[in-house]
Amino acid sequence: MSEKVALVTGGIGGIGTQVCKRLYAQGRRVVAGYLPDEEAAAIEWQRVRRQEQLDVAIVPGDVSSFESSTEMVREVQERLGPVEILVNCAGITCDRTLGKMEKTQWEAVLSTNLDSVFNVTRQVLNGMIEQGFGRIVSISSVNGQKGQFGQTNYSAAKAGVHGFTMALAQEVAAKGITVNSVSPGYVETNMTLAIPGELRDAIVAQIPMGRMAQPDEVADAVAFLSADETRYITGANLPVNGGLYMC
Ligand code: CAA
C-alpha cells in the first residue's frame, strides 16, 4: 500500500493507539493527535511506539476547538504533507442522568465528540477533493444507535456522527472519497473502566459474546474501511459490538 498520511485524532487513547498500529502496519505515515494538555503522556506514548519499531508522529490539537484543529492540521501538512486518511477517534464521556446534567457536561461531550468531527474533517476535505482520494472514518458508538441510560449527551453526539457521515458521504461520493463510521460496543479501555463495577458486569451480561471488545478488534474495522481497495463502501456504519445491538 502507498505511504499515505493518516491522521488519527485521539491517537494516544485506548482505541486510537491500536488504530495507529494497524494503519502503520498497512504502510501509512501515521500521525497521532493528542490534547495539548497531555503532551507529557504523548511524548511517552511515542517513546514506547519507537521501542516497538513504530515510527508514529504526534501532533497537539484540541479537536473541540475549530482554531486548534486548524493549527493541528496545518502542522501535519507542513511536516508530512496532505492528510489522505482521517480517523476521528477523539472522544469523552460525562455520564449523568438528564435531570442532573450540567450544561457544561452537555457542551463538553457535544463539542469533543461531534463538533470535533466537523472541526477536523473541514480542514482536510478540500485537500482530499483536490487529490481525488480520501478515507474518512469516524468512531461512533453502539450507544449512538440504541441510546444509553445516563448518556443523553454522548448518545446524541454519537448519533450525530452517523448523520454527518451519511450526509458528507453523498457530497463527496464522486470525488474518490469515502466517509464511514465504526460503532464500537463496549471496549476494554479507560473509558469503560470508569463505569461502576456492578453496572459494568450488568452490561457485559447483555453482550451475546459475553465479553467486551479489545481495542484492536475496533482497529481492524477502521483499517478495513480506510484501505485503498475499500473504495465502494461509503455512508456506512460498521458495528463492532459483539452482538449487543443488531439492526
Ligand atoms: N436502567 C434503569 N435504571 C438505572 C440504570 C439503567 N441502565 N442505571 C442506573 N439506574 C438507576 C440507578 O439504580 C438509580 O436508581 P435509584 O434512583 O432508584 O437509586 C438511578 O437509576 C440513577 O440515579 P443516579 O442518581 O445514580 O444517576 P446519576 O445521574 O448520578 O447517573 C450514571 C448515574 C452515572 C449514569 C450511572 O448509571 C452510570 O455510570 N451508568 C453507566 C452509563 C454507561 O453505560 N456508560 C457507558 C460508558 S462507556 C461508553 O460510552 C463507550 C461506548 O461507546 C459504549
Boltz pocket constraint, residues with backbone or C-beta under 6 A from the ligand:
constraints:
  - pocket:
      binder: B
      contacts: [[A, 93], [A, 95], [A, 96], [A, 97], [A, 98], [A, 100], [A, 140], [A, 141], [A, 142], [A, 143], [A, 148], [A, 149], [A, 150], [A, 151], [A, 154], [A, 184], [A, 185], [A, 186], [A, 187], [A, 191], [A, 192], [A, 194], [A, 195], [A, 196], [A, 199]]
      max_distance: 6.0
